Amino acid sequence: MGRIGTWLLVVAVAALGIAATVDALRGGEAPPGPEGAETAEAEPDPLADVDEQPAGWSRRAASALEEGGARGALLVGDADCAVTVLEIPSLLVSRQGRPACGFTTSPGGWIGAEPRVVAPGAEVIARCGEGDAETEIFGDGSQLLARVAGCGPAWTPDGRLSVLRDGGLVAVSPCDADWSCEEMLVDRSGLAQIFGRTPWSFRAPELLAAAWLSRETYAVVVRDAEQGLSAIAVLRGAELVGGPPFVYENLEWLRASPQGSFAATRVGERGLVVVDSNGSFVGTTFRAASAIAWSPDERWTAYATAEGVWLVPTGRGNRPLLLPLEAVDVAWR
């Protein structure tokens, strides 16, 4: 991604601190918090002392993952915000030293600890400020680079930041040393033209969430507050790419796959709706799940369910593997 002017100097410093944020999800030392945030004393990291396969976990599961070419590490967050890291395919497990109550993802598979959203390349992070009226952009984990109006931050593959503002979506990017360059991608009137017609017939649509699939396309959750209904779709700028012809009473949370082939939203606490990059509805093996994650190559899919974490080859429901862990969220790096 390109950088201009003194922004190059800012990023050079910022990248060092953001690496600490990413390392925190890998069991590394906790990074300093943003300005005004409380900091706690670092606790001993037990990660190096725990490295074993739990009793009762099938060796066949590890063998199936190995044969299926699964690689990486699976992060599993439970209801107490404790994070378990499983090496794939061995299923060796270790406890994280730093808790996370949920994960955020960015294009390319960059993972952050909710509510921080890590930019591709881990150069900067963004999060909603107090009152959800603005987004704060940080460099080295504590250096505040800018504040922009709007919330719901999401990174594009080329390093721009999109935020929800006045029911629409705005992309912001650095100009010299600040983030003052803005582009309106879609506003309420544009949403009304798309979602005001059948099959949705929304009266007053507004964006609830956005997640980027490519440099030009992004998945959205659109809400009609007047009717209390929501929908998921894929847009390119202010144009509709596609979306399933269904509406839901309660859509929340939106996540895109690492390579942008899929996007998923949750219906209530447990229930998934998945679409592909064209906005077409995708049938899933486990729709009654609280979260979904894809392997970096998208060949495997993980589902967080009441029974545990299920792993299954993407697009195929045959022979799913159950990992008996309490899970409310999952991420794969």
GITANOR-V174584 format. One record per pair of residues at least 12 apart in sequence whose ideal C-beta (glycine too) atoms are under 10 Angstrom apart, sorted by the first residue. I is the first residue (numbers start at 1). J is the second residue. If there is no record, write none. Layout:
BEGIN
I & J
I & J
END
This chain:
BEGIN
1 & 119
1 & 120
1 & 121
1 & 123
1 & 156
1 & 157
1 & 158
1 & 159
1 & 160
1 & 173
1 & 215
2 & 158
2 & 159
2 & 173
2 & 174
3 & 123
3 & 159
3 & 173
3 & 174
4 & 173
4 & 174
4 & 175
4 & 176
4 & 177
5 & 174
5 & 175
5 & 176
5 & 177
6 & 174
6 & 176
6 & 177
6 & 178
7 & 145
7 & 173
7 & 174
7 & 175
7 & 176
7 & 177
7 & 178
7 & 179
8 & 174
8 & 177
9 & 177
10 & 123
10 & 124
10 & 139
10 & 140
10 & 143
10 & 145
10 & 174
10 & 176
10 & 177
10 & 178
11 & 119
11 & 121
11 & 123
11 & 124
11 & 139
11 & 145
11 & 159
11 & 174
12 & 123
12 & 139
13 & 123
13 & 139
13 & 140
13 & 143
14 & 119
14 & 122
14 & 123
14 & 124
14 & 125
14 & 137
14 & 138
14 & 139
14 & 140
14 & 141
14 & 143
14 & 145
15 & 119
15 & 121
15 & 122
15 & 123
15 & 124
15 & 139
15 & 140
16 & 122
16 & 123
16 & 139
16 & 140
16 & 141
17 & 31
17 & 32
17 & 122
17 & 123
17 & 124
17 & 125
17 & 138
17 & 139
17 & 140
17 & 141
17 & 142
17 & 143
18 & 31
18 & 110
18 & 112
18 & 116
18 & 118
18 & 119
18 & 121
18 & 122
18 & 123
18 & 124
18 & 125
18 & 138
18 & 139
18 & 140
18 & 141
19 & 31
19 & 122
19 & 123
19 & 140
19 & 141
20 & 32
20 & 122
20 & 140
20 & 141
21 & 98
21 & 111
21 & 112
21 & 113
21 & 116
21 & 118
21 & 122
21 & 124
21 & 125
21 & 138
21 & 140
21 & 141
22 & 110
22 & 111
22 & 112
22 & 113
22 & 118
22 & 122
22 & 125
22 & 333
23 & 98
23 & 122
24 & 83
24 & 96
24 & 97
24 & 98
24 & 99
24 & 100
24 & 112
24 & 113
24 & 116
24 & 141
25 & 73
25 & 75
25 & 83
25 & 85
25 & 96
25 & 98
25 & 100
25 & 103
25 & 111
25 & 112
25 & 113
25 & 116
25 & 118
25 & 331
25 & 333
26 & 47
26 & 73
26 & 75
26 & 83
26 & 85
26 & 96
26 & 97
26 & 98
26 & 111
26 & 333
27 & 45
27 & 46
27 & 47
27 & 48
27 & 83
27 & 85
27 & 94
27 & 95
27 & 96
27 & 97
27 & 98
28 & 45
28 & 47
28 & 96
28 & 97
28 & 98
29 & 42
29 & 45
29 & 97
29 & 98
30 & 42
30 & 43
30 & 45
30 & 97
30 & 98
30 & 99
30 & 113
30 & 141
31 & 98
31 & 113
31 & 116
31 & 125
31 & 138
31 & 140
31 & 141
31 & 142
32 & 138
32 & 140
32 & 141
32 & 142
32 & 143
33 & 116
33 & 138
33 & 141
33 & 142
34 & 116
34 & 125
34 & 127
34 & 129
34 & 136
34 & 138
34 & 141
34 & 142
34 & 143
34 & 144
35 & 136
35 & 138
35 & 142
35 & 143
35 & 144
36 & 129
36 & 130
36 & 136
36 & 142
36 & 144
37 & 142
39 & 142
42 & 97
42 & 98
43 & 97
43 & 98
43 & 99
44 & 97
45 & 94
45 & 95
45 & 96
45 & 97
45 & 98
46 & 94
46 & 95
46 & 96
46 & 97
47 & 85
47 & 94
47 & 95
47 & 96
47 & 97
47 & 98
48 & 94
48 & 97
49 & 94
49 & 95
50 & 84
50 & 85
50 & 92
50 & 93
50 & 94
50 & 95
51 & 87
51 & 90
51 & 92
51 & 93
51 & 94
52 & 91
52 & 92
52 & 93
52 & 94
53 & 86
53 & 87
53 & 90
53 & 91
53 & 92
53 & 93
54 & 84
54 & 86
54 & 91
54 & 92
54 & 93
54 & 323
54 & 324
54 & 325
56 & 324
57 & 86
57 & 91
57 & 93
57 & 321
57 & 322
57 & 323
57 & 324
57 & 325
58 & 91
58 & 321
58 & 322
58 & 323
59 & 91
60 & 319
60 & 321
61 & 89
61 & 91
61 & 311
61 & 319
61 & 320
61 & 321
61 & 322
61 & 323
62 & 86
62 & 87
62 & 88
62 & 89
62 & 90
62 & 91
62 & 92
62 & 321
63 & 89
64 & 89
64 & 311
64 & 313
64 & 319
64 & 320
64 & 321
65 & 86
65 & 88
65 & 89
65 & 90
65 & 91
65 & 295
65 & 300
65 & 311
65 & 321
66 & 88
66 & 89
66 & 90
66 & 91
67 & 89
68 & 88
68 & 89
68 & 295
68 & 299
68 & 300
68 & 311
68 & 312
68 & 313
68 & 319
68 & 321
69 & 89
69 & 295
69 & 297
69 & 299
69 & 300
69 & 313
70 & 88
70 & 89
70 & 295
70 & 297
70 & 299
70 & 300
70 & 302
70 & 311
70 & 313
70 & 321
70 & 332
71 & 87
71 & 88
71 & 89
71 & 295
71 & 296
71 & 297
71 & 299
71 & 300
71 & 332
72 & 86
72 & 87
72 & 88
72 & 89
72 & 109
72 & 258
72 & 295
72 & 296
72 & 297
72 & 300
72 & 332
72 & 333
73 & 85
73 & 86
73 & 87
73 & 88
73 & 92
73 & 94
73 & 111
73 & 296
73 & 331
73 & 332
73 & 333
74 & 86
74 & 87
74 & 88
74 & 91
74 & 93
74 & 293
74 & 295
74 & 300
74 & 302
74 & 309
74 & 311
74 & 323
74 & 325
74 & 327
74 & 330
74 & 331
74 & 332
74 & 333
75 & 96
75 & 100
75 & 103
75 & 111
75 & 113
75 & 293
75 & 302
75 & 327
75 & 329
75 & 330
75 & 331
75 & 332
75 & 333
76 & 93
76 & 96
76 & 103
76 & 291
76 & 293
76 & 302
76 & 304
76 & 308
76 & 309
76 & 323
76 & 325
76 & 326
76 & 327
76 & 328
76 & 329
76 & 330
76 & 331
77 & 96
77 & 99
77 & 100
77 & 101
77 & 102
77 & 103
77 & 113
77 & 114
77 & 291
77 & 304
77 & 325
77 & 326
77 & 327
77 & 328
77 & 329
77 & 330
77 & 331
78 & 99
78 & 101
78 & 304
78 & 325
78 & 326
78 & 327
78 & 328
78 & 329
79 & 101
79 & 290
79 & 326
79 & 327
79 & 328
79 & 329
80 & 99
80 & 101
80 & 326
80 & 328
81 & 96
81 & 98
81 & 99
81 & 100
81 & 101
81 & 102
81 & 113
81 & 114
81 & 328
81 & 329
82 & 95
82 & 96
82 & 99
82 & 100
82 & 101
82 & 326
83 & 95
83 & 96
83 & 97
83 & 98
83 & 99
83 & 100
83 & 101
83 & 103
83 & 113
83 & 329
83 & 331
84 & 96
84 & 309
84 & 323
84 & 325
84 & 326
84 & 327
85 & 333
86 & 302
86 & 309
86 & 311
86 & 323
86 & 325
86 & 330
86 & 332
88 & 295
88 & 300
88 & 302
88 & 311
88 & 332
88 & 333
89 & 300
89 & 311
91 & 311
91 & 321
91 & 323
93 & 323
93 & 325
96 & 113
98 & 113
99 & 113
100 & 112
100 & 113
100 & 114
100 & 116
100 & 329
100 & 331
101 & 113
101 & 114
101 & 115
101 & 328
101 & 329
102 & 114
102 & 115
102 & 253
102 & 291
102 & 328
102 & 329
102 & 331
103 & 116
103 & 255
103 & 291
103 & 293
103 & 329
103 & 330
103 & 331
103 & 332
103 & 333
104 & 116
104 & 117
104 & 118
104 & 125
104 & 126
104 & 127
104 & 153
104 & 154
104 & 155
104 & 211
104 & 255
104 & 329
104 & 331
105 & 117
105 & 118
105 & 154
105 & 155
105 & 211
105 & 254
105 & 255
105 & 256
105 & 257
105 & 258
105 & 293
105 & 294
105 & 331
105 & 332
105 & 333
106 & 118
106 & 119
106 & 120
106 & 121
106 & 122
106 & 125
106 & 126
106 & 153
106 & 154
106 & 155
106 & 156
106 & 157
106 & 159
106 & 211
106 & 212
106 & 256
106 & 258
107 & 119
107 & 120
107 & 154
107 & 155
107 & 156
107 & 157
107 & 158
107 & 159
107 & 211
107 & 212
107 & 213
107 & 214
107 & 215
107 & 218
107 & 256
107 & 257
107 & 258
107 & 259
107 & 260
108 & 120
108 & 121
108 & 155
108 & 157
108 & 258
108 & 259
108 & 260
108 & 296
109 & 256
109 & 257
109 & 258
109 & 259
109 & 293
109 & 294
109 & 295
109 & 296
109 & 297
109 & 298
109 & 331
109 & 332
109 & 333
110 & 122
110 & 125
110 & 155
110 & 258
110 & 333
111 & 258
111 & 293
111 & 331
111 & 332
111 & 333
112 & 125
112 & 126
112 & 127
112 & 155
112 & 331
113 & 125
113 & 331
114 & 127
114 & 329
115 & 127
115 & 128
115 & 151
115 & 153
116 & 128
116 & 136
116 & 138
116 & 141
116 & 153
117 & 135
117 & 152
117 & 153
117 & 154
117 & 155
117 & 161
118 & 155
119 & 137
119 & 153
119 & 155
119 & 156
119 & 159
119 & 160
119 & 161
120 & 155
120 & 156
120 & 157
120 & 158
120 & 159
120 & 212
121 & 155
121 & 159
123 & 139
123 & 159
124 & 137
124 & 138
124 & 139
124 & 140
124 & 141
124 & 143
124 & 145
124 & 146
124 & 155
124 & 159
124 & 161
124 & 174
124 & 179
125 & 137
125 & 138
125 & 139
125 & 140
125 & 141
125 & 145
125 & 153
125 & 155
126 & 138
126 & 145
126 & 146
126 & 148
126 & 151
126 & 152
126 & 153
126 & 154
126 & 155
126 & 161
126 & 162
126 & 163
126 & 172
126 & 179
127 & 151
127 & 153
128 & 150
128 & 151
128 & 152
128 & 153
128 & 163
128 & 164
129 & 147
129 & 148
129 & 151
131 & 151
132 & 150
132 & 151
132 & 152
132 & 164
133 & 147
133 & 149
133 & 150
133 & 151
133 & 165
134 & 146
134 & 147
134 & 148
134 & 149
134 & 150
134 & 151
134 & 163
134 & 165
135 & 147
135 & 148
135 & 149
135 & 150
135 & 151
135 & 152
135 & 153
135 & 154
135 & 161
135 & 162
135 & 163
135 & 164
135 & 165
135 & 172
135 & 179
136 & 148
136 & 153
137 & 153
137 & 161
137 & 172
137 & 174
137 & 178
137 & 179
145 & 174
145 & 177
145 & 178
145 & 179
146 & 161
146 & 172
146 & 174
146 & 177
146 & 178
146 & 179
146 & 180
147 & 179
148 & 161
148 & 163
148 & 165
148 & 170
148 & 172
148 & 178
148 & 179
148 & 180
148 & 182
149 & 163
149 & 165
149 & 166
149 & 170
149 & 172
149 & 182
150 & 162
150 & 163
150 & 164
150 & 165
150 & 166
150 & 168
150 & 169
150 & 170
150 & 172
150 & 182
151 & 163
151 & 164
151 & 165
152 & 164
152 & 165
152 & 169
152 & 207
152 & 208
152 & 209
152 & 210
152 & 211
152 & 221
152 & 254
153 & 172
153 & 210
154 & 169
154 & 171
154 & 209
154 & 210
154 & 211
154 & 212
154 & 218
154 & 219
154 & 254
154 & 256
155 & 211
155 & 212
156 & 171
156 & 173
156 & 212
156 & 213
156 & 214
156 & 215
156 & 216
156 & 218
157 & 212
157 & 213
157 & 214
157 & 215
157 & 216
157 & 259
157 & 260
158 & 173
158 & 212
158 & 214
158 & 215
159 & 173
159 & 174
160 & 172
160 & 173
160 & 174
160 & 179
160 & 181
160 & 182
160 & 183
160 & 185
160 & 212
160 & 215
161 & 173
161 & 174
161 & 179
162 & 183
162 & 185
162 & 207
162 & 210
162 & 211
162 & 212
162 & 218
163 & 182
163 & 210
164 & 206
164 & 207
164 & 208
164 & 209
164 & 210
164 & 220
165 & 182
165 & 184
165 & 187
165 & 207
166 & 184
166 & 187
166 & 188
166 & 206
166 & 207
167 & 186
167 & 187
167 & 188
167 & 189
167 & 191
167 & 192
167 & 204
167 & 205
167 & 206
167 & 207
167 & 208
167 & 222
167 & 223
167 & 225
168 & 184
168 & 185
168 & 186
168 & 187
168 & 188
168 & 189
168 & 190
168 & 191
168 & 205
168 & 206
168 & 207
168 & 210
168 & 238
169 & 183
169 & 184
169 & 185
169 & 186
169 & 187
169 & 190
169 & 191
169 & 207
169 & 209
169 & 210
169 & 218
169 & 220
169 & 235
169 & 237
169 & 238
170 & 182
170 & 183
170 & 184
170 & 185
170 & 186
170 & 187
171 & 183
171 & 184
171 & 185
171 & 212
171 & 218
171 & 237
183 & 237
184 & 237
184 & 238
185 & 207
185 & 210
185 & 216
185 & 218
185 & 235
185 & 236
185 & 237
185 & 238
186 & 207
186 & 210
186 & 218
186 & 220
186 & 222
186 & 235
186 & 236
186 & 237
186 & 238
186 & 239
186 & 240
187 & 206
187 & 207
187 & 238
188 & 204
188 & 205
188 & 206
188 & 207
189 & 238
190 & 205
190 & 235
190 & 237
190 & 238
190 & 239
190 & 240
191 & 204
191 & 205
191 & 206
191 & 207
191 & 220
191 & 222
191 & 223
191 & 224
191 & 233
191 & 235
191 & 238
191 & 240
192 & 204
192 & 205
192 & 206
193 & 205
193 & 238
193 & 239
193 & 240
194 & 220
194 & 222
194 & 233
194 & 235
194 & 238
194 & 239
194 & 240
194 & 243
195 & 220
195 & 222
195 & 223
195 & 224
195 & 229
195 & 231
195 & 233
195 & 240
195 & 243
195 & 247
196 & 224
197 & 240
198 & 245
199 & 231
199 & 243
199 & 244
199 & 245
199 & 246
199 & 247
200 & 222
200 & 224
200 & 227
200 & 229
200 & 230
200 & 231
200 & 233
200 & 243
200 & 245
200 & 246
200 & 247
201 & 224
201 & 227
201 & 229
201 & 247
202 & 222
202 & 223
202 & 224
202 & 225
202 & 226
202 & 227
202 & 229
202 & 230
202 & 231
202 & 247
203 & 224
203 & 225
203 & 226
203 & 227
203 & 229
204 & 223
204 & 224
204 & 225
204 & 226
204 & 227
205 & 220
205 & 222
205 & 223
205 & 224
205 & 225
205 & 226
205 & 227
205 & 229
205 & 230
205 & 231
206 & 222
206 & 223
206 & 224
206 & 225
207 & 220
207 & 221
207 & 222
207 & 223
207 & 235
208 & 220
208 & 221
208 & 222
208 & 223
208 & 225
208 & 230
208 & 231
208 & 232
208 & 251
208 & 252
208 & 253
208 & 254
208 & 265
209 & 221
209 & 222
209 & 223
209 & 230
209 & 232
209 & 251
209 & 252
209 & 253
209 & 254
209 & 255
209 & 263
209 & 265
210 & 222
210 & 235
210 & 254
210 & 256
210 & 263
211 & 234
211 & 253
211 & 254
211 & 255
211 & 256
211 & 257
211 & 260
211 & 263
211 & 264
211 & 265
212 & 256
212 & 260
212 & 263
213 & 234
213 & 235
213 & 236
213 & 241
213 & 256
213 & 257
213 & 259
213 & 260
213 & 261
213 & 262
213 & 263
213 & 275
213 & 276
213 & 277
213 & 278
213 & 279
214 & 234
214 & 236
214 & 256
214 & 259
214 & 260
214 & 261
214 & 277
215 & 260
216 & 235
216 & 236
216 & 237
216 & 239
216 & 241
217 & 234
217 & 235
217 & 236
217 & 237
217 & 239
217 & 241
217 & 242
217 & 256
217 & 260
217 & 263
217 & 277
217 & 278
217 & 279
218 & 233
218 & 234
218 & 235
218 & 236
218 & 237
218 & 241
218 & 254
218 & 256
218 & 260
218 & 263
219 & 232
219 & 233
219 & 234
219 & 235
219 & 241
219 & 243
219 & 254
219 & 255
219 & 256
219 & 260
219 & 262
219 & 263
219 & 264
219 & 265
219 & 275
219 & 276
219 & 277
219 & 279
220 & 232
220 & 233
220 & 234
220 & 235
220 & 240
220 & 243
220 & 254
220 & 263
220 & 265
220 & 279
221 & 233
221 & 248
221 & 251
221 & 252
221 & 253
221 & 254
221 & 263
221 & 265
221 & 266
221 & 273
222 & 235
222 & 243
222 & 247
222 & 251
223 & 248
223 & 250
223 & 251
223 & 252
224 & 247
227 & 247
227 & 249
228 & 247
228 & 248
228 & 249
228 & 250
229 & 246
229 & 247
229 & 248
229 & 249
229 & 250
229 & 251
230 & 246
230 & 247
230 & 248
230 & 249
230 & 250
230 & 251
230 & 252
230 & 265
230 & 267
230 & 273
231 & 243
231 & 244
231 & 245
231 & 246
231 & 247
231 & 248
231 & 251
231 & 265
231 & 273
232 & 244
232 & 246
232 & 247
232 & 248
232 & 251
232 & 254
232 & 263
232 & 264
232 & 265
232 & 267
232 & 273
232 & 274
232 & 275
232 & 279
232 & 281
233 & 263
233 & 275
233 & 279
234 & 263
234 & 275
234 & 276
234 & 277
234 & 278
234 & 279
234 & 280
235 & 279
240 & 279
241 & 275
241 & 277
241 & 278
241 & 279
241 & 280
242 & 275
242 & 276
242 & 277
242 & 278
242 & 279
242 & 280
242 & 281
243 & 275
243 & 278
243 & 279
243 & 280
243 & 281
244 & 273
244 & 274
244 & 275
244 & 279
244 & 280
244 & 281
244 & 282
245 & 281
246 & 273
246 & 281
248 & 265
248 & 266
248 & 267
248 & 268
248 & 271
248 & 273
249 & 267
249 & 268
250 & 266
250 & 267
250 & 268
250 & 269
250 & 271
251 & 265
251 & 266
251 & 267
251 & 268
251 & 271
251 & 273
252 & 265
252 & 266
252 & 267
252 & 268
252 & 269
253 & 265
253 & 266
253 & 267
253 & 269
253 & 272
253 & 290
253 & 291
253 & 292
253 & 329
254 & 266
255 & 272
255 & 274
255 & 291
255 & 292
255 & 293
255 & 294
255 & 329
255 & 331
256 & 277
256 & 294
257 & 274
257 & 276
257 & 277
257 & 292
257 & 293
257 & 294
257 & 295
257 & 296
257 & 298
257 & 301
257 & 314
257 & 332
258 & 293
258 & 294
258 & 295
258 & 296
258 & 297
258 & 298
258 & 332
258 & 333
259 & 277
259 & 294
259 & 296
259 & 297
259 & 298
260 & 276
260 & 277
260 & 298
261 & 276
261 & 277
261 & 278
261 & 282
261 & 294
261 & 298
261 & 314
261 & 315
262 & 274
262 & 275
262 & 276
262 & 277
262 & 282
262 & 284
262 & 292
262 & 294
262 & 298
262 & 301
262 & 314
262 & 315
263 & 275
263 & 276
263 & 277
263 & 279
263 & 282
263 & 292
264 & 282
264 & 284
264 & 289
264 & 291
264 & 292
264 & 293
264 & 294
264 & 301
264 & 303
265 & 292
266 & 289
266 & 290
266 & 291
266 & 292
267 & 287
267 & 288
268 & 290
269 & 288
269 & 290
269 & 328
270 & 286
270 & 287
270 & 288
270 & 289
270 & 290
270 & 291
270 & 304
270 & 305
270 & 306
270 & 328
271 & 287
271 & 288
271 & 289
271 & 290
272 & 284
272 & 286
272 & 287
272 & 288
272 & 289
272 & 290
272 & 291
272 & 292
272 & 303
272 & 304
272 & 305
273 & 287
274 & 287
274 & 292
274 & 301
282 & 314
282 & 315
283 & 315
283 & 317
284 & 301
284 & 303
284 & 312
284 & 314
284 & 315
284 & 317
285 & 301
285 & 303
285 & 310
285 & 312
285 & 313
285 & 314
285 & 315
285 & 316
285 & 317
285 & 318
285 & 320
286 & 301
286 & 302
286 & 303
286 & 304
286 & 305
286 & 307
286 & 309
286 & 310
286 & 312
286 & 317
286 & 320
287 & 303
287 & 305
288 & 303
288 & 305
288 & 306
288 & 307
289 & 302
289 & 303
289 & 304
289 & 305
289 & 306
289 & 307
289 & 309
289 & 310
289 & 327
289 & 330
290 & 303
290 & 304
290 & 305
290 & 306
290 & 327
290 & 328
290 & 329
290 & 330
291 & 303
291 & 304
291 & 305
291 & 309
291 & 327
291 & 328
291 & 329
291 & 330
291 & 331
292 & 304
292 & 329
292 & 330
292 & 331
292 & 332
293 & 309
293 & 311
293 & 329
293 & 330
293 & 331
293 & 332
293 & 333
294 & 314
294 & 330
294 & 331
294 & 332
295 & 311
295 & 313
295 & 314
295 & 332
295 & 333
296 & 332
296 & 333
297 & 314
297 & 332
298 & 314
298 & 315
298 & 332
299 & 313
299 & 314
299 & 315
300 & 312
300 & 313
300 & 314
300 & 321
300 & 332
301 & 313
301 & 314
301 & 315
301 & 316
301 & 320
301 & 330
301 & 332
302 & 321
302 & 323
302 & 327
302 & 330
302 & 331
302 & 332
303 & 320
303 & 327
303 & 330
304 & 325
304 & 326
304 & 327
304 & 328
304 & 329
304 & 330
304 & 331
305 & 322
305 & 327
305 & 330
306 & 326
306 & 327
306 & 328
307 & 322
307 & 323
307 & 324
307 & 325
307 & 326
307 & 327
308 & 321
308 & 322
308 & 323
308 & 324
308 & 325
308 & 326
308 & 327
309 & 321
309 & 322
309 & 323
309 & 324
309 & 325
309 & 326
309 & 327
309 & 330
310 & 322
310 & 323
310 & 327
310 & 330
311 & 323
311 & 330
311 & 332
END
